[in-house]
């Protein structure tokens, strides 16, 4: 598994929320400014090639659904962050949050 781009992750967040949908459904759930229909369609096909999404065909239309769960991706990203920034140490991660005075714990409750 590889990390997603910001655009790919935005679409995955929507698919995790709606569980399945056509490109028009994904587009409808996006915030302004919305990308073009073809842009969303292209990103969804990239996600399919990457193994995050599959589809069911209805003639020429495709209904997309996630095949990687949000929990699976979240676990992957946290492990990647631990490897890259905290030397695989959960203790170093928690120490970072405890000692960083710029972080407001009220914002994360």
HELIX and SHEET records of a PDB file:
HELIX    1   1 UNK A    6  UNK A   18  1                                  13    
HELIX    2   2 UNK A   23  UNK A   29  1                                   7    
HELIX    3   3 UNK A   37  UNK A   49  1                                  13    
HELIX    4   4 UNK A   70  UNK A   85  1                                  16    
HELIX    5   5 UNK A   90  UNK A   99  1                                  10    
HELIX    6   6 UNK A  105  UNK A  108  5                                   4    
SHEET    1   A 3 UNK A  20  UNK A  21  0                                        
SHEET    2   A 3 UNK A  61  UNK A  66 -1                                        
SHEET    3   A 3 UNK A  53  UNK A  58 -1                                        
END                                                                             
